Amino acid sequence: MIYLALLWVHIVGGVVALGSYVACFVVLNRGVRDPASLPHTLSTVQAIGNQIVTPAYAVTAASGALLVWWGPWSFTTPWVFASIVLFVAVAAVGPRIYVPLRTRQTELAAKGSGNTDDYRALHWRAHMVRAVVTGAVLAILWLMVVKPVLWG
């Protein structure tokens, strides 16, 4: 029963994290069309990230570790190992790549420079980072559902 409850928490955490993260694409793209709203848009996206996405991913990671600990899988099972590698890579991208881009976007928007080539270039780079992260998270989701035999 505990295993099924953890599995439910793991799935809901992943759905909440991914769904909220993808919703930020829509919010940010609307903000680009209205530069006057950019400071508010960027602060909203930051709040969603800090208050929903990050905690949901943390719950997903913790529940996933417990599922492996108590379940039939091991951390060296290829699809589990590959999922962990992708998750660590995604977790590293946030503070090292995405947050500095978003910080610079916020600075430009606060100065009223949200309708400049510099801002649009930053927006495009941040959008590409979000797309890569989303792709990696979808790959993790695929690994979790399909549980493919990757090697050995």
Summary of the structure (lengths in Angstrom):
residues: 152
radius of gyration: 17.6
end to end distance: 31.0
largest distance: 55.7
contacts: 435
relative contact order: 0.14
helix: 86%
strand: 0%
